[in-house]
Amino acid sequence: MQIITPHYILMSDRVSTNLSIAFDKKIEKIAPFDDLIESYPDAKVTTLRENSLIMPGLINAHVHLEFSANKTHLSYGDFISWLYSVIENRENLMEGCNTSVMGKAIDSMLDSGITTFGAISSHGIDLDACTDAKQNVVFFNELIGSQAIMADTLFGDFLSRLDASKAVKREGFYPAVAIHSPYSVHPILVKKALDIVKNERLKLTAHFMESEAEREWLDANNGDFKEFFETLLKQKFAVCDSKEFLSYFNGHEALLTHAVKANSDELKTIADNKHTIIHCPISNRLLGNPTLDIKSLNDKNINWVVATDGLSSNYKLNLFEEMKVSLFIHSDAPLLELAQQLIRAVTINAAKALGLNTGEIKEGKNADMLVLDLDSVPNEELAIHLILHRYNISKVYINGNLEKDDEWN
């Protein structure tokens, strides 16, 4: 048992002071220090510096590690141009993305306070790096393939990767399933994968309505994807439309990434089925896609979270940076209210979407905690300040283990 005493604790609804936290793998009790030391006289005691703040560890629900070698290889500004550049540079990027490179990307997330991440794994080459990660990992094995003739081969490869992730036996590692997108996965494959998801109660994610190209292809078999599919896959028609795709997810809550081109009917379906939308603002901007309408999501009571996407469409894997960009691009939203929503979007709301017992400083929750060194007494605008200023993260606890410790003297 450990007892840690900060100056302040960021709770789900307030900032508390004069309290300490007793924890092992989970937070056992939050109370004044004298009460805790009486209950746990043998506990290891840590007293933090002035203006220290404990807050929940951050949760990055959507990251692609397999392109972590990218820095200047890919083309930005337009989704289709970016996609062609991915295809052109795929081999070089995959060759350059070894376990060490992915490990550095994972470590960078830890340094910026990310204690849990959802890894979208297309090929399984990131399995070892994710197995060795200090963070909690939801490992989404991705299924892709729009040609029925290849369905058996593609599904066999998917099953092999899923089984390999199931063989990982360590605390905080959760095998899961990703369906790439409605335009890239044949309904035969979607149905087979969802049978597994529902039978084994696995978490599920998919890319959905990321670009205008996807919108036009699914609606009218036209647009920028028309040449792409006809040239590369000899395919003249989309394998399904968005309504059919979403119908496969009925009865199983999923995380849908981007959704910047989702229409009102699709958002109603998403709301009715309690799906979550993952907002990746930097990725959307770099690929020339629209900004997510979070006001519409709030009006429809749709849960939304914030994630970084991968280094194929971002310059760092840092949720504080992602929140800062989001704070500025949603210029019509009330500033403090949006900042508070963003903090929840990378903590408690992300935890709920992933089905994890974390994301808040509360008795019974997993002890995933950050210690931030503030430079003054926090006020009612703390959420804004946390996003705007790079406060030093001096300690990171994951499942009660101290995984980062570089407190200032």
C-alpha positions in Angstrom: 0.0 0.0 0.0 1.1 3.6 -0.8 -0.1 6.9 0.4 0.5 10.0 -1.7 -0.2 13.6 -0.6 -0.4 16.3 -3.2 -1.6 19.8 -2.7 -4.5 19.3 -5.1 -6.5 16.5 -6.6 -8.4 16.9 -9.9 -11.7 15.0 -9.2 -14.4 14.5 -11.7 -16.4 17.4 -10.5 -14.0 19.6 -8.5 -10.5 20.3 -7.3 -9.9 19.0 -3.8 -7.3 19.9 -1.3 -6.1 18.7 2.1 -6.6 15.1 1.0 -4.3 12.1 0.4 -4.7 9.0 -1.7 -4.1 5.4 -0.4 -3.6 3.0 -3.3 -2.2 -0.3 -4.4 -3.2 -1.3 -7.9 -6.5 0.5 -7.3 -7.3 3.6 -5.4 -8.4 2.3 -2.0 -9.3 5.4 -0.1 -9.2 9.2 -0.5 -9.1 11.0 2.9 -7.0 13.3 5.1 -3.5 11.9 5.6 -4.0 11.3 9.4 -7.0 9.0 8.6 -5.1 7.1 6.0 -1.9 6.5 8.0 -4.1 5.2 10.8 -5.7 2.7 8.5 -2.5 1.8 6.7 0.4 2.3 9.2 2.9 0.4 7.0 2.2 2.2 3.8 4.9 3.9 1.8 4.4 7.6 2.1 5.1 10.2 -0.6 4.6 13.9 0.0 4.7 16.0 -3.1 6.0 19.5 -3.7 4.1 22.8 -3.4 1.3 23.3 -6.0 1.5 19.7 -7.0 -1.7 18.3 -8.7 -2.8 14.7 -9.1 -5.0 14.1 -12.1 -6.1 10.9 -14.0 -3.7 9.4 -16.5 -4.6 10.3 -20.1 -6.1 7.8 -22.5 -5.3 7.9 -26.2 -8.0 5.7 -27.7 -6.7 5.6 -31.3 -3.1 5.5 -32.4 -1.4 3.7 -35.3 2.1 2.7 -34.3 3.1 0.8 -37.4 3.9 4.1 -39.3 5.9 5.6 -36.5 9.0 5.9 -38.8 7.2 8.6 -40.8 8.3 12.2 -40.5 8.6 13.7 -44.0 7.7 10.8 -46.3 4.0 11.4 -46.7 2.0 14.1 -48.5 -0.3 16.4 -46.4 -3.2 18.7 -47.3 -5.5 16.4 -49.2 -6.8 13.0 -48.2 -6.4 11.2 -51.6 -2.9 12.6 -52.1 -2.0 11.4 -48.7 -3.4 8.0 -49.4 -1.5 7.5 -52.6 1.7 8.7 -50.7 1.0 6.0 -48.1 0.8 3.3 -50.8 3.9 4.6 -52.5 6.0 4.8 -49.3 4.4 1.9 -47.4 7.3 -0.6 -47.9 10.0 1.9 -46.8 8.0 3.0 -43.8 7.2 -0.5 -42.7 10.9 -1.5 -43.0 11.9 1.5 -41.0 9.4 0.9 -38.3 11.0 -1.7 -36.0 10.2 -2.5 -32.4 12.7 0.1 -31.2 11.1 2.9 -33.3 7.6 1.9 -32.0 9.0 1.7 -28.5 10.2 5.3 -28.7 6.8 6.4 -29.8 5.2 4.5 -26.9 7.7 6.1 -24.5 6.9 9.6 -25.9 3.3 8.9 -25.0 4.3 7.9 -21.5 6.3 11.1 -21.1 3.3 13.2 -22.0 1.1 11.5 -19.5 -0.7 8.8 -21.6 -1.2 5.8 -19.4 -3.6 3.9 -21.7 -3.7 3.7 -25.5 -5.7 1.9 -28.2 -3.3 0.5 -30.8 -4.8 0.0 -34.3 -2.7 -2.9 -35.6 -3.0 -3.6 -39.3 -0.2 -6.1 -39.6 0.7 -7.2 -36.1 4.3 -5.9 -36.2 3.5 -3.7 -33.3 2.5 -6.6 -31.0 5.9 -7.0 -29.3 6.2 -3.2 -28.7 2.7 -3.1 -27.2 3.3 -6.2 -25.1 6.4 -4.5 -23.6 4.7 -1.1 -23.1 4.3 0.2 -19.6 0.9 1.5 -20.4 -2.5 -0.3 -20.5 -3.1 -1.3 -24.1 -6.3 -2.1 -26.0 -4.9 -3.9 -29.0 -7.3 -3.5 -31.9 -6.5 -6.1 -34.6 -7.6 -4.5 -37.8 -9.5 -6.2 -40.6 -9.3 -4.8 -44.1 -10.2 -6.0 -47.6 -13.0 -5.1 -50.0 -12.7 -8.0 -52.4 -14.9 -11.1 -51.8 -12.5 -13.4 -53.6 -9.8 -12.6 -51.0 -12.1 -12.9 -48.0 -11.0 -16.3 -46.7 -7.3 -15.4 -46.9 -7.8 -12.0 -45.3 -9.9 -13.4 -42.5 -7.4 -16.2 -41.8 -4.6 -13.6 -41.4 -6.9 -11.5 -39.1 -7.6 -14.6 -37.0 -3.9 -15.4 -36.7 -3.1 -11.9 -35.5 -6.1 -11.9 -33.1 -5.0 -15.2 -31.6 -1.4 -13.9 -31.2 -2.8 -10.9 -29.2 -4.9 -13.2 -27.1 -1.8 -15.1 -26.2 -0.4 -12.0 -24.5 -0.8 -12.5 -20.7 0.0 -9.4 -18.8 -1.9 -6.9 -16.7 -3.5 -4.1 -18.7 -3.4 -5.7 -22.2 -6.8 -6.2 -23.9 -7.2 -7.9 -27.3 -9.8 -6.1 -29.5 -11.1 -5.8 -33.1 -11.0 -3.0 -35.6 -12.9 -2.9 -38.8 -11.0 -0.5 -41.1 -13.9 1.4 -42.7 -17.1 0.9 -44.7 -15.4 1.4 -48.0 -12.5 -1.0 -47.4 -14.1 -4.1 -45.7 -16.4 -6.4 -47.5 -19.7 -7.2 -45.6 -18.7 -10.9 -45.5 -15.7 -10.0 -43.4 -17.5 -7.5 -41.3 -20.2 -10.0 -40.3 -17.6 -12.8 -39.5 -15.6 -10.4 -37.4 -18.6 -9.1 -35.5 -19.7 -12.6 -34.6 -16.4 -13.0 -32.8 -16.7 -9.5 -31.2 -20.2 -10.3 -29.9 -19.4 -13.8 -28.7 -16.2 -12.9 -27.0 -17.3 -9.4 -25.8 -14.4 -7.7 -27.4 -14.1 -3.9 -27.8 -14.7 -2.7 -31.4 -13.6 0.3 -33.4 -13.7 1.5 -37.0 -12.9 4.5 -39.1 -16.0 6.2 -40.3 -16.8 9.1 -42.7 -13.3 10.6 -42.6 -13.3 12.4 -46.0 -15.5 13.8 -48.7 -14.0 11.0 -51.0 -15.6 8.4 -48.6 -18.9 10.3 -48.6 -19.2 10.4 -52.4 -18.1 6.9 -52.9 -20.5 5.4 -50.4 -23.4 7.6 -51.5 -23.0 7.6 -55.3 -20.0 5.4 -56.3 -18.4 8.6 -57.4 -15.8 11.2 -56.4 -12.1 10.9 -55.8 -12.3 7.2 -54.7 -13.8 6.2 -58.1 -10.5 6.3 -59.9 -8.7 4.9 -56.8 -10.9 1.8 -56.6 -11.2 1.2 -60.4 -7.4 1.6 -61.0 -6.0 -0.3 -58.0 -8.8 -2.9 -57.2 -10.8 -3.1 -60.5 -13.8 -2.2 -58.4 -16.6 0.0 -59.7 -19.0 0.0 -56.8 -18.8 0.4 -53.0 -19.1 -2.9 -51.2 -21.8 -1.3 -48.9 -23.3 2.0 -48.0 -23.0 3.7 -44.6 -26.4 2.7 -43.4 -25.7 -0.9 -44.0 -22.3 -0.7 -42.4 -23.7 0.9 -39.2 -26.5 -1.6 -39.0 -23.9 -4.4 -38.5 -22.8 -2.7 -35.2 -26.3 -2.6 -33.7 -26.3 -4.0 -30.2 -22.6 -3.6 -29.7 -21.2 -0.2 -28.7 -18.3 0.8 -30.9 -15.7 3.6 -31.2 -16.0 5.3 -34.6 -13.0 7.4 -35.6 -13.3 10.8 -37.3 -17.0 11.0 -38.5 -16.3 14.5 -39.8 -18.6 13.8 -42.8 -21.3 11.9 -41.0 -24.8 13.2 -41.8 -27.7 13.7 -39.4 -29.2 10.2 -40.0 -25.9 8.6 -39.3 -25.4 10.6 -36.2 -28.9 9.6 -35.0 -28.0 5.9 -35.5 -24.7 6.5 -33.6 -26.6 8.2 -30.8 -29.3 5.5 -30.6 -26.6 2.8 -30.4 -24.5 4.6 -27.9 -21.4 4.6 -30.1 -18.5 6.9 -29.3 -16.8 9.2 -31.8 -13.1 9.6 -31.7 -12.0 13.2 -32.6 -8.5 13.5 -34.1 -8.2 17.2 -35.0 -4.6 17.4 -36.1 -5.0 14.4 -38.4 -8.1 15.8 -39.9 -6.4 19.1 -40.6 -3.3 17.6 -42.1 -5.3 15.3 -44.4 -7.5 18.2 -45.7 -10.6 16.9 -44.0 -13.3 19.0 -42.2 -13.5 19.8 -38.5 -15.8 17.6 -36.4 -19.0 19.4 -35.4 -18.8 18.7 -31.7 -21.8 20.9 -30.9 -24.0 18.6 -33.0 -22.6 15.6 -31.0 -23.3 17.3 -27.7 -26.8 18.2 -28.8 -27.4 14.5 -29.7 -25.8 13.3 -26.5 -23.1 11.4 -28.4 -20.0 10.6 -26.3 -16.8 11.9 -28.0 -13.2 11.5 -27.1 -9.9 12.9 -28.3 -7.0 10.9 -29.8 -3.8 11.5 -31.7 -4.2 9.1 -34.6 -0.7 7.9 -35.8 2.5 9.5 -36.9 1.4 9.0 -40.5 -1.0 11.9 -39.9 0.5 13.7 -36.9 3.8 15.2 -35.8 3.6 13.9 -32.2 1.6 11.6 -30.0 0.7 14.1 -27.3 -2.8 14.5 -26.1 -2.1 17.9 -24.4 -1.1 19.1 -27.9 -4.2 17.5 -29.4 -6.5 19.2 -26.8 -4.8 22.5 -27.4 -5.4 22.4 -31.2 -9.0 21.3 -30.5 -9.5 24.2 -28.1 -8.5 26.7 -30.9 -10.2 25.2 -33.9 -13.6 25.0 -32.2 -13.8 28.7 -31.9 -17.5 29.0 -31.4 -17.6 26.8 -28.3 -17.5 28.5 -24.8 -13.8 28.3 -23.9 -14.0 27.0 -20.3 -16.8 24.5 -21.1 -14.9 23.1 -24.1 -11.7 22.8 -22.0 -13.5 20.9 -19.4 -15.0 18.6 -22.0 -11.6 18.0 -23.6 -10.1 16.9 -20.3 -13.0 14.5 -19.8 -12.6 13.3 -23.4 -9.1 12.0 -22.7 -9.9 10.6 -19.2 -13.2 9.4 -17.9 -15.1 9.5 -21.2 -12.3 7.6 -23.0 -12.2 5.0 -20.2 -16.0 4.5 -20.4 -15.8 4.1 -24.2 -13.0 1.4 -23.9 -14.7 -0.3 -21.0 -11.8 0.3 -18.6 -11.9 0.9 -14.8 -9.8 4.0 -15.0 -10.0 7.7 -16.1 -10.8 9.4 -12.8 -9.4 9.8 -9.3 -12.0 7.9 -7.4 -12.0 5.1 -4.8 -12.2 1.7 -6.6 -10.7 3.0 -9.9 -7.3 1.7 -11.1 -4.4 3.8 -9.9 -3.5 5.5 -13.2 -2.4 8.9 -12.1 -0.3 11.8 -13.1 1.5 14.3 -10.9 1.8 17.7 -12.5 3.9 20.6 -11.1 1.7 23.7 -11.3 3.4 27.1 -10.8 0.5 28.7 -8.8 -2.7 27.9 -6.9 -5.2 26.5 -9.4 -8.4 28.5 -10.0 -11.7 27.9 -11.7 -10.1 28.0 -15.1 -7.7 25.1 -14.4 -8.9 23.0 -17.4 -7.8 25.9 -19.7 -4.5 26.2 -18.0 -3.8 22.4 -18.1 -4.3 22.5 -21.9 -2.4 25.7 -22.6 0.7 25.3 -20.5 3.2 22.5 -20.5 3.3 21.8 -16.8 6.0 19.3 -15.8 4.7 15.8 -15.4 6.9 14.6 -12.6 5.4 11.2 -11.8 3.3 8.7 -13.8 1.6 5.8 -12.0 0.0 3.0 -14.0 -2.0 0.4 -12.0 -0.2 1.7 -8.9 3.3 1.3 -10.3 5.5 4.3 -10.6 6.5 4.3 -14.3 8.0 7.8 -14.6 9.7 9.8 -11.8 11.6 12.9 -12.7 10.4 15.3 -10.1 12.0 18.7 -10.0 14.2 19.5 -7.0 
